[in-house]
Each structure stands twice: as structure tokens, then as C-alpha cells.
Amino acid sequence: MKIKSCCMDKQTIQEIGHQLWQMRQERRMYLHTVSFQTRIPERVIEGMEIGKFIKYSAFRCLMEFYGKKMRIVFE
């Protein structure tokens, strides 16, 4: 199954993935635990964290789970 990515460049996707990974590490949570609690497949969370793709529905669910909001600033 191929997951479609958004139209962002690779560096931006990797930075977002790194932030997702950091939020999970700050809470000392295993990938399996986050997957179970959010009902997002582990492969989707892991793919987002390593910067392969961003799935918006999963991203929105993770942001809500971690209690964070994303703000985009153009400079």
C-alpha cells in the first residue's frame, strides 16, 4: 500500500517528523503504546517520524494526542 504524501519538500517533512519523534520521546512512550492509544498503525507513525511522508489525518490526531498545536510562519 502506497501512502500519498503532501506537496511539502523533503526537508520540511523530515523536520516535522523529528518533532513528532521528540514529543514521543519527551513523554517516554513506546511506538506501540502511541499506536494503540491513537488507533493509528505503527507503520504510519514510524513513517511520519522518520520523514518518509506526512498523513494529515494521522498528524492531526497525534497533535491532539500530544496536546500541541502547529503554527506555520513564513519568513
GIWOFEN-V563184 format. One record per helix or strand of 3 or more residues. SS is the DSSP state (helix for helix, strand for strand). FROM is the first residue (numbers start at 1). TO is the last residue. Records with the same first field share a line. If there is no record, write none. Layout:
SS: FROM-TO / FROM-TO
This chain:
helix: 10-26 / 31-38 / 42-49 / 56-66
